[in-house]
Amino acid sequence: MNYSELRQKIAKQLEQLSNEKLVLVSDFIDSIKQDQSITQKQFPVNPLIKMKPYAYLADPSEPAISPDDWEMNEEFKEDD
């Protein structure tokens, strides 16, 4: 169902509702709008989004573990 068909269906449904039920529909729509605004406030923009990798001037080719530490850790491998 495309957008215009959906709008036509909803319009027909609204025409058949009593005033009391239209009030409920209106309240529901208001609550949806309120939920959307609350959701947007709960999840602010990430302040780190503009940061780039290696902003602290590290060399991307630099290993995370120095070769000396790597060799030391290799000595303590458990045999299976």
C-alpha positions, 0 to 999 in steps of 0.5 A: 500500500503506497502513501496516497492509498494509506492516507485515503484509507485513514481518511475514510476510517476517520469519517466513520468515527464518532466525536468521542473516538476522534478525541482518542485518535487525536490524543494518540497522535499527540502522544506519538509526537511527544514520544518522538520528541522525548526520544530525540532528547534522550539520545543527544548527538555523540560529541566524539562523532567528529573525531578522527582515528589517531587524533593523538598522533599515533602512527597507524602502522605502530603495533599496539604491543611492542615486539619485546612484550609480544615475545615475553607473552609468547613464552607463557603460552599453554600447550594444548 
